[in-house]
Amino acid sequence: MMRKARIPDTMKVAVLNSYSGVDALSIEQRPIPTPGKNEVLVKVAFAPINPSDLATLVGYYGLKNPTPIVPGGEGSGEVVAAGPGVMAGYFLGKKVSCSGWGIGGGVWSEYVVKSVKGGVLSLNKSLSLEQGAMSLINPLTASAFIDISKKGGHKAILLTAAASSLGQMVNRLGRSEGIQIINVVRRDAQVDLLKAQGADIVLNSTEAGFDQQLHDACHQANSRIAFDAVAGQLTNQLLKAMPTDSKVIVFSALSRQAIQASPDLLIFENKKIDSFWLGPWISKQNIGKMMLLWKRAQKQIPNHLKSDIRKIYPLQDVKEAIRDYTSQMTGGKILLRM
Protein backbone atom coordinates (compact mmCIF):
# COMPACT_ATOMS: atom_id res chain seq x y z
CA MET A 1 0.00 0.00 0.00
CA MET A 2 1.34 3.43 -0.95
CA ARG A 3 1.49 5.98 1.83
CA LYS A 4 1.40 9.71 1.22
CA ALA A 5 0.71 11.32 4.57
CA ARG A 6 1.23 10.07 8.12
CA ILE A 7 -2.01 8.38 9.00
CA PRO A 8 -3.01 7.96 12.66
CA ASP A 9 -4.22 4.62 14.04
CA THR A 10 -7.71 5.72 15.07
CA MET A 11 -10.36 8.16 13.91
CA LYS A 12 -13.52 9.86 15.15
CA VAL A 13 -16.74 8.50 13.63
CA ALA A 14 -20.43 9.44 14.02
CA VAL A 15 -22.36 6.22 14.66
CA LEU A 16 -26.13 5.69 14.45
CA ASN A 17 -26.99 2.99 16.99
CA SER A 18 -30.67 2.53 16.06
CA TYR A 19 -33.12 4.00 13.54
CA SER A 20 -34.69 6.28 16.12
CA GLY A 21 -33.42 9.73 15.14
CA VAL A 22 -30.75 12.18 16.23
CA ASP A 23 -30.55 10.94 19.85
CA ALA A 24 -29.34 7.55 18.62
CA LEU A 25 -26.11 9.15 17.35
CA SER A 26 -22.83 8.88 19.23
CA ILE A 27 -19.19 9.73 18.51
CA GLU A 28 -16.79 6.78 18.65
CA GLN A 29 -13.08 6.14 18.13
CA ARG A 30 -12.48 3.40 15.57
CA PRO A 31 -9.39 1.96 13.88
CA ILE A 32 -8.62 3.52 10.49
CA PRO A 33 -9.53 1.05 7.69
CA THR A 34 -7.04 -0.12 5.06
CA PRO A 35 -7.97 0.15 1.37
CA GLY A 36 -8.07 -3.09 -0.65
CA LYS A 37 -7.72 -3.59 -4.41
CA ASN A 38 -9.18 -0.66 -6.41
CA GLU A 39 -9.93 1.17 -3.16
CA VAL A 40 -8.61 4.39 -1.65
CA LEU A 41 -8.48 5.90 1.83
CA VAL A 42 -9.98 9.40 1.94
CA LYS A 43 -9.15 11.88 4.72
CA VAL A 44 -12.60 13.49 4.88
CA ALA A 45 -12.68 17.28 5.11
CA PHE A 46 -16.39 18.24 5.07
CA ALA A 47 -19.79 16.57 4.77
CA PRO A 48 -23.19 18.28 4.44
CA ILE A 49 -26.44 17.33 6.17
CA ASN A 50 -29.02 16.53 3.48
CA PRO A 51 -32.74 15.59 3.74
CA SER A 52 -31.74 12.02 2.78
CA ASP A 53 -29.47 11.94 5.86
CA LEU A 54 -32.40 12.94 8.09
CA ALA A 55 -34.45 10.14 6.49
CA THR A 56 -31.59 7.69 7.14
CA LEU A 57 -31.58 8.52 10.87
CA VAL A 58 -35.17 7.30 11.22
CA GLY A 59 -34.88 4.33 8.85
CA TYR A 60 -36.88 6.08 6.14
CA TYR A 61 -34.25 5.81 3.41
CA GLY A 62 -33.71 3.11 0.78
CA LEU A 63 -30.38 1.94 2.18
CA LYS A 64 -31.30 0.39 5.52
CA ASN A 65 -28.42 -1.77 6.72
CA PRO A 66 -28.58 -3.25 10.22
CA THR A 67 -27.39 -0.74 12.85
CA PRO A 68 -24.92 0.40 14.05
CA ILE A 69 -24.08 2.33 10.85
CA VAL A 70 -22.07 5.42 9.95
CA PRO A 71 -24.42 7.93 8.24
CA GLY A 72 -23.51 10.60 5.69
CA GLY A 73 -24.50 10.50 2.02
CA GLU A 74 -21.65 12.58 0.57
CA GLY A 75 -18.51 14.49 1.47
CA SER A 76 -15.17 15.77 0.26
CA GLY A 77 -11.56 15.14 1.15
CA GLU A 78 -8.14 14.09 -0.05
CA VAL A 79 -6.98 10.59 -0.99
CA VAL A 80 -4.12 9.80 1.43
CA ALA A 81 -3.55 6.10 0.71
CA ALA A 82 -4.28 3.75 -2.17
CA GLY A 83 -4.71 -0.01 -2.37
CA PRO A 84 -3.40 -2.05 -5.32
CA GLY A 85 -4.65 -1.13 -8.81
CA VAL A 86 -3.81 1.50 -11.42
CA MET A 87 -6.96 3.56 -10.82
CA ALA A 88 -6.39 3.65 -7.07
CA GLY A 89 -2.86 4.97 -7.66
CA TYR A 90 -4.26 7.61 -10.02
CA PHE A 91 -6.39 9.09 -7.20
CA LEU A 92 -3.54 9.32 -4.66
CA GLY A 93 -3.06 12.93 -3.46
CA LYS A 94 -6.18 14.14 -5.32
CA LYS A 95 -9.11 16.16 -3.94
CA VAL A 96 -12.27 14.09 -4.30
CA SER A 97 -15.99 14.05 -3.73
CA CYS A 98 -17.09 10.76 -2.15
CA SER A 99 -20.47 9.09 -1.93
CA GLY A 100 -21.87 7.40 1.17
CA TRP A 101 -23.18 4.45 -0.84
CA GLY A 102 -21.46 1.13 -1.36
CA ILE A 103 -18.04 0.17 0.04
CA GLY A 104 -17.06 1.98 3.24
CA GLY A 105 -20.57 3.25 4.00
CA GLY A 106 -21.36 6.77 5.23
CA VAL A 107 -18.87 9.63 5.34
CA TRP A 108 -19.53 11.24 8.75
CA SER A 109 -16.09 10.05 9.69
CA GLU A 110 -12.53 11.44 9.74
CA TYR A 111 -11.38 8.76 7.25
CA VAL A 112 -13.29 6.48 4.90
CA VAL A 113 -12.39 3.72 2.41
CA LYS A 114 -14.06 4.06 -1.01
CA SER A 115 -14.04 2.09 -4.26
CA VAL A 116 -12.56 3.87 -7.29
CA LYS A 117 -15.53 2.44 -9.25
CA GLY A 118 -18.07 5.12 -8.41
CA GLY A 119 -17.19 5.76 -4.75
CA VAL A 120 -14.95 8.75 -5.47
CA LEU A 121 -14.89 11.41 -8.21
CA SER A 122 -12.06 13.89 -8.81
CA LEU A 123 -12.79 17.50 -7.92
CA ASN A 124 -11.68 20.46 -10.00
CA LYS A 125 -8.56 22.05 -8.45
CA SER A 126 -10.35 25.42 -8.36
CA LEU A 127 -13.23 24.06 -6.21
CA SER A 128 -13.07 24.52 -2.43
CA LEU A 129 -13.46 21.39 -0.30
CA GLU A 130 -16.55 23.04 1.23
CA GLN A 131 -18.31 23.27 -2.17
CA GLY A 132 -16.81 19.92 -3.18
CA ALA A 133 -18.56 18.28 -0.21
CA MET A 134 -21.93 19.23 -1.73
CA SER A 135 -21.05 18.56 -5.37
CA LEU A 136 -22.59 15.12 -5.73
CA ILE A 137 -26.20 14.67 -4.57
CA ASN A 138 -27.88 18.02 -5.30
CA PRO A 139 -25.89 19.09 -8.40
CA LEU A 140 -26.28 15.68 -10.08
CA THR A 141 -29.99 15.47 -9.10
CA ALA A 142 -30.64 18.96 -10.53
CA SER A 143 -28.69 18.00 -13.69
CA ALA A 144 -30.73 14.77 -13.94
CA PHE A 145 -34.07 16.62 -13.64
CA ILE A 146 -33.13 19.00 -16.45
CA ASP A 147 -31.79 16.08 -18.54
CA ILE A 148 -35.03 14.08 -18.05
CA SER A 149 -37.15 17.17 -18.89
CA LYS A 150 -35.20 18.01 -22.06
CA LYS A 151 -35.26 14.38 -23.21
CA GLY A 152 -39.05 14.36 -22.83
CA GLY A 153 -39.36 17.65 -24.76
CA HIS A 154 -40.71 19.55 -21.72
CA LYS A 155 -40.49 23.36 -21.79
CA ALA A 156 -42.00 23.74 -18.28
CA ILE A 157 -41.65 21.73 -15.09
CA LEU A 158 -43.48 21.72 -11.80
CA LEU A 159 -41.31 21.51 -8.67
CA THR A 160 -42.23 21.07 -4.99
CA ALA A 161 -40.05 21.97 -1.95
CA ALA A 162 -38.71 24.49 -4.44
CA ALA A 163 -36.92 26.75 -1.92
CA SER A 164 -34.54 23.97 -0.82
CA SER A 165 -30.89 24.06 -1.94
CA LEU A 166 -31.80 21.53 -4.64
CA GLY A 167 -34.87 23.56 -5.69
CA GLN A 168 -32.78 26.72 -6.05
CA MET A 169 -30.29 24.80 -8.23
CA VAL A 170 -33.08 23.43 -10.47
CA ASN A 171 -34.35 27.00 -10.88
CA ARG A 172 -30.97 28.44 -11.87
CA LEU A 173 -30.15 25.53 -14.18
CA GLY A 174 -33.66 25.53 -15.69
CA ARG A 175 -33.52 29.27 -16.42
CA SER A 176 -30.11 28.88 -18.09
CA GLU A 177 -31.64 26.16 -20.33
CA GLY A 178 -34.81 28.15 -21.10
CA ILE A 179 -37.14 25.91 -19.07
CA GLN A 180 -40.03 27.50 -17.14
CA ILE A 181 -40.23 26.36 -13.50
CA ILE A 182 -43.53 26.41 -11.60
CA ASN A 183 -42.39 26.48 -7.97
CA VAL A 184 -44.43 25.17 -5.04
CA VAL A 185 -43.39 26.17 -1.49
CA ARG A 186 -45.05 26.27 1.95
CA ARG A 187 -44.23 29.70 3.34
CA ASP A 188 -44.37 33.35 2.26
CA ALA A 189 -40.68 33.81 3.15
CA GLN A 190 -39.86 31.06 0.62
CA VAL A 191 -41.96 32.83 -2.04
CA ASP A 192 -39.94 36.01 -1.42
CA LEU A 193 -36.63 34.12 -1.48
CA LEU A 194 -37.26 32.52 -4.88
CA LYS A 195 -38.73 35.68 -6.42
CA ALA A 196 -35.66 37.64 -5.28
CA GLN A 197 -33.55 35.06 -7.15
CA GLY A 198 -35.49 35.61 -10.39
CA ALA A 199 -38.22 32.93 -10.28
CA ASP A 200 -41.45 34.03 -12.09
CA ILE A 201 -44.00 31.57 -10.74
CA VAL A 202 -43.92 30.73 -7.01
CA LEU A 203 -47.05 29.37 -5.32
CA ASN A 204 -47.66 28.85 -1.61
CA SER A 205 -49.45 25.50 -1.08
CA THR A 206 -50.90 26.65 2.28
CA GLU A 207 -52.79 29.60 0.77
CA ALA A 208 -56.50 29.57 -0.04
CA GLY A 209 -56.95 29.28 -3.80
CA PHE A 210 -53.70 27.32 -4.28
CA ASP A 211 -55.36 24.50 -6.30
CA GLN A 212 -56.85 26.96 -8.80
CA GLN A 213 -53.60 28.95 -9.10
CA LEU A 214 -51.67 25.72 -9.69
CA HIS A 215 -54.18 24.55 -12.31
CA ASP A 216 -53.96 27.90 -14.17
CA ALA A 217 -50.14 28.00 -14.06
CA CYS A 218 -49.80 24.39 -15.31
CA HIS A 219 -52.27 24.89 -18.17
CA GLN A 220 -50.80 28.24 -19.26
CA ALA A 221 -47.25 26.83 -19.31
CA ASN A 222 -48.40 23.39 -20.59
CA SER A 223 -46.44 21.72 -17.79
CA ARG A 224 -46.79 17.92 -18.07
CA ILE A 225 -43.95 16.87 -15.76
CA ALA A 226 -43.57 17.42 -12.02
CA PHE A 227 -40.75 16.59 -9.61
CA ASP A 228 -42.27 16.04 -6.17
CA ALA A 229 -40.24 15.97 -2.94
CA VAL A 230 -43.25 15.96 -0.60
CA ALA A 231 -45.59 13.02 -1.52
CA GLY A 232 -48.79 12.58 0.56
CA GLN A 233 -51.84 14.49 -0.68
CA LEU A 234 -49.72 17.04 -2.56
CA THR A 235 -48.95 14.42 -5.24
CA ASN A 236 -52.68 14.21 -6.02
CA GLN A 237 -52.96 18.03 -6.12
CA LEU A 238 -50.15 18.15 -8.70
CA LEU A 239 -51.74 15.38 -10.81
CA LYS A 240 -55.10 17.13 -10.72
CA ALA A 241 -53.67 20.51 -11.71
CA MET A 242 -51.70 19.35 -14.76
CA PRO A 243 -53.10 18.76 -18.28
CA THR A 244 -53.92 15.22 -19.48
CA ASP A 245 -50.99 12.87 -20.26
CA SER A 246 -48.91 14.31 -17.41
CA LYS A 247 -46.50 12.63 -15.03
CA VAL A 248 -45.44 13.26 -11.42
CA ILE A 249 -41.97 11.95 -10.54
CA VAL A 250 -41.71 11.44 -6.76
CA PHE A 251 -38.12 11.70 -5.47
CA SER A 252 -38.61 12.19 -1.72
CA ALA A 253 -41.31 12.03 0.95
CA LEU A 254 -40.86 15.08 3.15
CA SER A 255 -44.49 14.69 4.34
CA ARG A 256 -43.64 11.13 5.49
CA GLN A 257 -47.06 10.16 4.13
CA ALA A 258 -48.17 7.65 1.53
CA ILE A 259 -48.70 9.01 -1.98
CA GLN A 260 -52.34 9.85 -2.69
CA ALA A 261 -53.78 9.65 -6.21
CA SER A 262 -57.37 9.62 -7.49
CA PRO A 263 -57.88 6.61 -9.78
CA ASP A 264 -59.96 8.70 -12.24
CA LEU A 265 -56.89 10.90 -12.96
CA LEU A 266 -54.80 7.82 -13.77
CA ILE A 267 -57.50 6.01 -15.75
CA PHE A 268 -59.40 8.75 -17.64
CA GLU A 269 -56.72 11.45 -17.96
CA ASN A 270 -53.76 9.11 -18.59
CA LYS A 271 -51.72 10.65 -15.78
CA LYS A 272 -48.84 8.72 -14.27
CA ILE A 273 -46.73 8.53 -11.12
CA ASP A 274 -43.07 7.61 -11.46
CA SER A 275 -40.08 7.69 -9.13
CA PHE A 276 -36.49 8.93 -9.11
CA TRP A 277 -33.54 7.82 -7.00
CA LEU A 278 -30.13 9.25 -7.90
CA GLY A 279 -27.99 6.13 -7.31
CA PRO A 280 -29.92 3.79 -9.64
CA TRP A 281 -30.35 6.62 -12.20
CA ILE A 282 -26.57 7.14 -12.31
CA SER A 283 -25.93 3.40 -12.66
CA LYS A 284 -28.23 3.29 -15.74
CA GLN A 285 -26.26 6.03 -17.59
CA ASN A 286 -23.28 5.03 -19.69
CA ILE A 287 -19.89 6.02 -18.28
CA GLY A 288 -19.28 8.61 -21.05
CA LYS A 289 -22.51 10.44 -20.29
CA MET A 290 -21.85 10.32 -16.53
CA MET A 291 -18.37 11.79 -16.93
CA LEU A 292 -19.82 14.53 -19.16
CA LEU A 293 -22.53 15.32 -16.58
CA TRP A 294 -19.94 15.36 -13.78
CA LYS A 295 -17.60 17.63 -15.76
CA ARG A 296 -20.45 20.01 -16.58
CA ALA A 297 -21.70 20.00 -12.96
CA GLN A 298 -18.18 20.83 -11.72
CA LYS A 299 -18.02 23.80 -14.09
CA GLN A 300 -21.43 25.04 -12.94
CA ILE A 301 -20.88 24.70 -9.17
CA PRO A 302 -19.45 28.26 -8.88
CA ASN A 303 -22.73 29.66 -10.32
CA HIS A 304 -25.89 27.65 -11.19
CA LEU A 305 -25.08 24.70 -8.91
CA LYS A 306 -23.58 26.57 -5.95
CA SER A 307 -24.76 25.76 -2.42
CA ASP A 308 -24.90 28.51 0.19
CA ILE A 309 -23.40 27.54 3.54
CA ARG A 310 -25.20 28.72 6.67
CA LYS A 311 -22.94 27.20 9.32
CA ILE A 312 -20.09 24.72 9.83
CA TYR A 313 -20.01 22.46 12.91
CA PRO A 314 -17.23 20.13 14.10
CA LEU A 315 -18.11 16.43 13.80
CA GLN A 316 -18.46 15.98 17.57
CA ASP A 317 -21.34 18.52 17.52
CA VAL A 318 -23.27 16.47 14.95
CA LYS A 319 -26.46 16.33 17.08
CA GLU A 320 -26.56 20.11 17.50
CA ALA A 321 -25.85 20.54 13.77
CA ILE A 322 -28.78 18.25 12.84
CA ARG A 323 -31.17 20.06 15.19
CA ASP A 324 -30.09 23.40 13.71
CA TYR A 325 -30.62 22.11 10.14
CA THR A 326 -34.00 20.55 11.00
CA SER A 327 -35.23 23.85 12.47
CA GLN A 328 -34.42 25.75 9.23
CA MET A 329 -33.84 23.78 6.05
CA THR A 330 -33.96 26.58 3.46
CA GLY A 331 -31.45 29.15 4.71
CA GLY A 332 -28.28 27.50 3.37
CA LYS A 333 -26.54 24.19 4.07
CA ILE A 334 -25.08 22.99 7.34
CA LEU A 335 -21.66 21.35 6.98
CA LEU A 336 -19.81 19.02 9.33
CA ARG A 337 -16.06 19.59 9.54
CA MET A 338 -14.02 16.49 10.24
N, C-alpha and C positions, 0 to 999 in steps of 0.2 A: 504493500500500500504506500502510495506517495504521500509525503507529509509536506505541507507548506507552512503552516503556522503551528506554534506550540498549542496543543489541545489539552485542556484539563481532563481529569478523570471523571468528574461528575458535572451534572448540569441541573439547572432549575427547570421544572416542568409543571404546567397547570394540568391537573388531573380531575376528570369528572367521575365521581365514584358511583353515582346512580343517575338515572334520567329523571331527576326531580328538581331541576332548575339550578339557579346560581349558587344556592347554599350547599349544593353537593360538590362544589369545586374546592380543591385544596392545592397548595404548592408543595411539590416533593423534590427531593434530590434523587437523581437517577444516574446510573453509569452512562457515559456517552457511547452511543452505538457505533459499530464499525461498518463501513460500506462494503457490500459484496460486489460481485461482477456486475458491471454496467450500473453501478450505484455511486452516489456521491454523498459526502457529509457537508451539510450547509450550516454555517454559523448564522442563525436567524437574527436579523436586525429588528424588523418591525412586522406586526401582523394586525390587520384591522378587525373590528367586530362587525360582522354582517348579519342581516336577518336570518340567514341560513344557520349561523352559529347559535343564535337564540333558539331556533327550532331544534338544533342538535341537543341543546342542554335539557330539553324536556322530552326527548325521544320522538320528535315530530318530523325528523328529517329522513331521507331515503337510506342513508348509510347508518344502520343501527347495530353496530357491533356490541357484543357483551361488554358491560363496564367492568373495571375502570378503563376509560379511554382518555387520550389527549385530544381536546377539541382544537378547532382553528382551521378554517377552510382555505386560507391562502396567506402568504407572507413573502418577505424578501430577505435576502442575505447574500453571503459570499461563500462559494465552495472552497472549503479549507482542506479537504482530503478526498481522494478518489480511489475507488476499488479498481480491479483489473478491467480492461476494455478501453478501446480507442476513444469512444465517445466520452467516457468518464474522465479520461485524461484531458480531453478538449475543454471540459468545464472548469478544470482546476484554476482557482484564482479569479474566476469570473463572478460578476454580480448577477444574481438570478432572482426570478420570481418562482415560488414553489407552491404547488397545490397540496391541499390537505387530504386528497384522495389517494387510495392505493398504498404502495409500500411506504412504511414509516409513519403513516397516519397523520393526525393533526399537527399544526405548526405552532401552537402556543407553548413553545419550548425553546431553550437557548440553542440547542443543536437538533438537527433532524436528518435522517438518512432518506434520500429520494432516488427513484429510478431515473436514469437519463431518458427513458422512453415515456415521456409525457409528464414526469414528476417535477421537472425543472425546465425553465425557458430562460434563455439569455436576455438580460436587460440592456437597453441602449446605455452607453457610457454616460450620456448627458442626463439620464433620468436619476432623480434622487432615490435613495432606498425607501424613503417615506412614500413617494408616489408609486414606486415599484412594488410595494407591498399590496397595493390596491389595483394592480394592473391586469389581474387575471379575471376574476369573477364578473364584476360590473362592466368593464370595457368590452370583454368578449361577449357578454350577454347582450349589451346594447348593439354591438356589431352584428350579432346573430339576428336580432329583431329586425334591423334594417335590411339585412341580407334576405331574410324570409319574406319581408314585405315587398322588396323590389322583385324578387323571383316570382311572386304571385301577382305582380303588376299593380300593386296597391299604391295609390297616391295619397291616401290618408289612413292613419291608424288611431285606434282608441287605446288609451293607456290609463290604468288605475295605479294608485299609490304614486302618482306622477311627480310629487315633490321630493321623493327619495333621491339619494345620490344617483342611483340607476336611472330613475325617471328624468332627472336633469340631463344626464348623458344622452338618453334617447332623444330628448328635445333638441339638444345642440347638434347631434349627429343627423337627426331627421331634417332639421332646417337646412343644414349644409348640403343635404341630398335632395332638397325640394319636396320633402314629404310633410304633409299637414298632420299635426298631432292634436288630437282632441284629449285634453288632460282631465282626469277625474281625481279630485283630492277631497279631504274631509274637513278642512278648516280654512277660514278666511285668510289667515296669515300665510297659508300655503298658496292660495290664489294670488296674493300680492307678490310672494316670492317668485313664482313662475312668470307672472306678467312683467315683473321688473327685469327678468332675464330675456324677455322678448317673445314669450308664448302668446298666441292670439286667443286660443280657446281654452279656458280653464273653468271647470264646473265643480261646485261644491256639492257632494252627494248628500249632505245633511240638510240642504236647503229645501224649502217647499218649492214645488215646481221643477225639481231636478229631472224627473223622468221625461217631462215634455221638452225641457232644454236639451237633454241628451238626444232624444229622438230627432229634434230639429237639426242639431249639429251634425249628427250621423248622416241624415238624409241629404243635407245641403252639401256635405263634403264627400258623399257616397263612400263612407267608411264601412268596409266589409270585413275588417280584421281587427281584433282587439287582443291586447296582451294584459291579462288580469292577474294581479298579485294578491287579490283579496279573497276570492272565492265566496262561499256562502250565498246569500240572496243577491249580492251585487252581480254575480255572473248572469243570473236571469234578467236583471235590469239591462245589462249590456246587450244580451241576445235580443230582448224585446225592442230595444231602441234602434238597432241596426236594420238596414234593408234586408230583403230576402237573400238567400245564398250567402250568408255571412258566417264567420267563424270566430269563436272566442278561444284563445290559447291561454290556458291557466298555467302559471309558472310559480306560484306560491300560494299560501293560504293564511294570510295575515289575520283573517277573521277567526281562524281555527274552526271553521264550520264546514259542513259538507256542502258541495256545490248544489245549488238549486237550479232547475231548468224545467219550464213548462213543456210537456210533451208536444202540445200543438205547434210550438215554435220549431221543434225539431222535425216534426212530421210534415206539417202543411207549408212551412216557410223555408224548408231545407237548410235550417241553421245547424251548425255543428259546434261541438266542444272538443278541443284538442289539448295537448299538454306539451310543456317544454321543460327539459332539464339539461343544464349546460354540459355536464360530463358526457352523457350518451350522445348529445348533438355533436360535440367535438369529435367523438370516436367514429361518427358516421361520415365525417368530412375526409377527403383525401389529404395526405400530408402536405402536398403543394398548396392547396387552398388554405389549410390551417396556418402554414408558415406565412402566407400572404396576409391573412387576417391579423396574425400576431404582429407582423412588421408594420401594417397600417395602423393598428391600435397603438403600438409604441409611439409612432409619429404623432398620433392625435392626442396622446395623454396630456401634453402641455396645454392643449386648448379644449377641443370638444369632449375629450374623455377624462378631463382632470377631476380629481376628487378634492373637495375642500376638507381640511382637517380642523376639527374643533378643539381636540385636546389629545395629549399623549400621556399615557399612564405607564409606570413600570409594571412588568409582568406580575410581581407579587401583589399589586393592587387590582388584580383582574376582576374581583367581585365588585369593587367600587366602580370600575370602568364600565362594567356591564349594566349596573344600575343607572349610571349617568346616561349611557346610550339609550337604554329602554325608556327613560323619562323624556328623551327628546331625540327622535330618530331622523329629523330632517335638517338639523342645523350644522351639518358637516360630520365627517367620520371621526370615530374614536379609534386611536391606534394604541396597541400595546408595544412597549419597547422592551426588547429582551436584554 
